[in-house]
Amino acid sequence: MIQRLRNKFIAISTAALVIVLITIIGSMVSVSSIHAHRETNDILTLLSQHNGQLSTKNANAAAKKRLGSRFNREELFQYRYFSANISKDGKSIKIDNSHILTVSPDAIVDLAKTVQQRGRTRGIIRYQGTSYAYKMVKKKNGQIGIVFLDQSMIFKNTHDLMLSGIVLGIISLILFEFVLIMSSKRAIKPVIEAEQRQKEFITNAGHELKTPLSIISANTELEEMMNGESEWTQSNKQQVQRLTHLINLMISLAKLDERPELQLQEIDPATEVQKAIDNFKAVIAQSNHQLKYQLQPGLKIKADPNYYYELISILLDNANKYCDPNGTIFVDVNADKHGKNVLLKVGNSYAEGKNVDYNKFFERFYRNDTSHNNEKKSGFGIGLSIAQNLVKNFKGSLSVDWKDGTIYFTASFKSLKQSSRGNAKALTKTQ
C-alpha cells in the first residue's frame, strides 16, 4: 500500500508539472505565433497597397503608420518577397523578383496561376519546401495583383521558441522526476508512520482483546455447566464468536496491507475450489440454498494455496449470506475464450441488485443493506476488501456485476497453461 501511495504521489506530481510546462510553453508559443501572423498580414497588406514594394518613400511612410513602434526602416530589408500582376484578359503576367533569388521567374508565373485558380484572396502556398503567404487583390484597372511573402524568417522565432521550450521542458521533467523519486519517501513519511501505527494498533489491540474474550467464553461455559444453557449464555457465545471473527478479519487485513511473503506456486484452481465447496456444502444446505458449480480441471495459475482457499471461502461465505431466500449459489472455474486467463466466478441470486452501486462493494466496512442485523446476514464489510487484496497479491483482478437477478464476483488470473473450454471435461454438479 505504501509503495502504491508513493507511486501515486509521484504520478500526480509529475502530471501537475507536465500540465504547468505545457501551459507555460504553449502560451509563449501561442503569443509568438499570433505576433508572427500579425506581422505577416501587415507586410502583405503593405506590399499589396504599394505594388509589391517596401522600399519606396510612400511604402515607408505607410509602414511607419501601420507598424507603429514595431517600425524599423532597416528591418524592412530583411523580408523576402515577390509579386505578379496578371493582365485584365489574363494573357500576360508581369513579375517582380528583385527581392528574392531562390524563386525563378517561371516558377513565379506558375505560382501566380495556381493562386488565381484557387480563387482565395489569402492563403499559404509551398514551393521547394518553403511556405509563402500570399494576398491577391483586384486593381482599379482590372488587373489582378498577387504578392508573395516568405514567412519562414518571420516564424523562425516561433519555431525556435517551441523547440527550446520542448527541450527545456523534457530536461526539467527528467530532473524533477529524479528529485521527486529521491524525496518522495520523505514526503510521505508522515503517512507511512501513521499507517504503521494504525497496523500496530490493530494487531496489538486484536491480541489484547482475545484474552478477555477467552475469559468471557470460559465463564459462559462454566455458567452453563453450573446452571444449564439459557438464551443469555447462547447470546454471549454468539457475540464472542462474532467479535473473535471480526478481530481475526482486521488482523488479516492489516497483514495483507504489509504485502506478506506469499508462497506462490503453481496450483490447480478447480481442485482448491472443490475443497472449499466440500466444506461449505453443509452451511449452504442449512441456509436452504441450492448450489450449482462447474469446475474445469487441468487449469494452472500461480497463487498461494492457503490464501487462495481463503479467497474462495470469503466469496462463498458472502454469496451464502446475501443470497435470496431459497435462492441459488453459482460457482464456475473456467478459462476465458482466449485461454489466456483463468476465471473464478462466484454468484448468488440477488433480485434487488439492479440499481445497486457496485463501485463501493470493495470498500472497507461497507455494507449495502444495513438492515441485515440478524445473525444469518451479519457481517462487517471487510471480507470483500480482503478478497480484493488477495487477488491483487496474485497479480489478478476482481470485479462485480449483476445480470438477470444474479450478482457475480469474478476473479481473473493469468493462466500458466494455454487452455480452451474444450480441452478438458468440466465437472458440473447441482446440490
C-alpha positions, 0 to 999 in steps of 0.5 A: 500500500505504501509503495502504491501511495508513493507511486501515486504521489509521484504520478500526480506530481509529475502530471501537475508539472507536465500540465504547468510546462505545457501551459507555460510553453504553449502560451509563449508559443501561442503569443509568438505565433499570433505576433508572427501572423500579425506581422505577416498580414501587415507586410502583405497588406503593405506590399499589396497597397504599394505594388509589391514594394517596401522600399519606396518613400510612400511604402515607408511612410505607410509602414511607419503608420501601420507598424507603429513602434514595431517600425524599423526602416532597416528591418524592412530589408530583411523580408523576402518577397515577390509579386505578379500582376496578371493582365485584365484578359489574363494573357500576360503576367508581369513579375517582380523578383528583385527581392528574392533569388531562390524563386525563378521567374517561371516558377513565379508565373506558375505560382501566380496561376495556381493562386488565381485558380484557387480563387482565395484572396489569402492563403499559404502556398509551398514551393521547394519546401518553403511556405509563402503567404500570399494576398491577391487583390483586384486593381482599379484597372482590372488587373489582378495583383498577387504578392508573395511573402516568405514567412519562414524568417518571420516564424523562425522565432516561433519555431525556435521558441517551441523547440527550446521550450520542448527541450527545456521542458523534457530536461526539467521533467527528467530532473524533477522526476529524479528529485521527486523519486529521491524525496518522495519517501520523505514526503510521505513519511508522515503517512507511512508512520501513521499507517504503521501505527494504525497496523500496530494498533490493530494487531496489538489491540486484536491480541489484547482483546482475545484474552478477555474474550477467552475469559468471557467464553470460559465463564459462559461455559462454566455458567452453563455447566453450573446452571444449564444453557439459557438464551443469555449464555447462547447470546454471549457465545454468539457475540464472542464468536462474532467479535473473535471473527471480526478481530481475526478479519482486521488482523488479516487485513492489516497483514495483507496491507504489509504485502506478506511473503506469499508462497506462490506456486503453481496450483490447480484452481478447480481442485482448491475450489472443490475443497472449499465447496466440500466444506461449505456444502453443509452451511449452504444446505442449512441456509436452504440454498441450492448450489450449482458449480462447474469446475474445469480441471487441468487449469494452472495459475500461480497463487498461494494455496492457503490464501487462495482457499481463503479467497474462495471461502470469503466469496462463498461465505458472502454469496451464502449470506446475501443470497435470496431466500431459497435462492441459488449459489453459482460457482464456475472455474473456467478459462476465458475464450482466449485461454489466456486467463483463468476465471473464478466466478462466484454468484448468488441470486440477488433480485434487488441488485439492479440499481445497486452501486457496485463501485463501493462493494470493495470498500472497507466496512461497507455494507449495502443493506444495513438492515441485515442485523440478524445473525444469518446476514451479519457481517462487517464489510471487510471480507470483500476488501480482503478478497480484493487484496488477495487477488491483487497479491496474485497479480489478478483482478476482481470485479462485480456485476449483476445480470438477470437477478444474479450478482457475480464476483469474478476473479481473473488470473493469468493462466500458466497453461494455454487452455480452451473450454474444450480441452478438458471435461468440466465437472458440473454438479447441482446440490 
